[in-house]
Amino acid sequence: MSAIHDTPSRCVRDVMSHPVVSVLRETPFKELVRLMSEHRVSALPVLDSRRRVLGVVSEADLLPKEAQHDRRLGLRRALLRPDEAGKVTALVAEDLMSAPAVTVGADETLAAAARLLGRRGIKRLPVVDAGGRLRGIVSRGDLLKVFLRDDAALAEDVRAALARELHAAEAARLTVTVTEGIAAIGGTLADSSRIPLIARTVRGVDGVVDVAFALDSAPRPPAAPLPLGPLY
């Protein structure tokens, strides 16, 4: 099961799902379909005998097989991409999988994993150790779970992040409230040039949707009296 720990900085291991339903390179087509149906998953990591991830076989990899039941098979196959055409006659996971697998380390940040998913246009990442062995799997849905965190817990994390980033006196003058994941920063800020730093710090807390400012103007010190000139 996935878990989220209340720490300011989260990594893939905090949200990944494990254990993972996986298969070997020689797993037959029908067994792949059965496992996906039985475990309600849409993809299966393909492992070697040392549990190193070789690739991933997904529902999309299995669908070209349906083309062979069309009476216009020749025409349908001609319309398939070369990699899809080869999967029409594939019988085992090794010939069906997409490889090499795009993987991620358990200690990578959630932001890094999200960027990798977006850049490669995929829905999930096998999580591996330094030797490439399977440790878990992280999906788009797993990464989005950080946005389900309680607003009060988020506010505590934002305050802690500001305390680490700013001078103690500066952080003490700020207030933090979080509503529906949006952090509102109030209080008094002596130097408005610090706002971009504060915004980056707050947005860097996992689960924060956005940041808004409602700052009071810093009180100005009383003006020094003007020296009196000579009286004429």
KAUR-V536590 format. One record per residue. BURIAL is b if it has 16 or more other ideal C-beta (glycine too) atoms within 10 Angstrom, else e. Layout:
BEGIN
BURIAL  BURIAL
END
This chain:
BEGIN
e  e  e  b  e  e  e  b  e  b  b  b  b  b  b  b  b  e  e  b  e  b  b  e  b  e  b  e  b  e  e  b  e  e  b  b  e  e  e  e  b  e  b  b  b  b  b  e  e  e  b  b  b  b  b  b  b  b  e  e  b  b  e  b  b  e  b  e  e  e  e  e  e  e  e  b  b  e  e  e  e  e  e  e  e  e  b  b  e  b  e  b  b  b  e  b  b  b  e  e  b  b  b  b  b  b  e  b  e  b  e  e  b  e  e  b  b  e  e  e  e  b  e  b  b  b  b  b  e  e  e  b  e  b  b  b  b  b  b  e  e  b  b  e  b  b  e  e  b  e  e  e  e  b  b  b  b  b  b  e  b  b  e  e  b  b  e  e  e  b  b  e  b  b  e  b  e  b  e  e  e  e  b  b  b  e  b  e  b  e  e  e  e  b  e  e  e  b  b  e  b  b  e  e  b  b  b  b  e  e  b  e  b  e  b  e  e  e  e  e  e  e  e  e  e  e  e  e  e  e  e  e
END
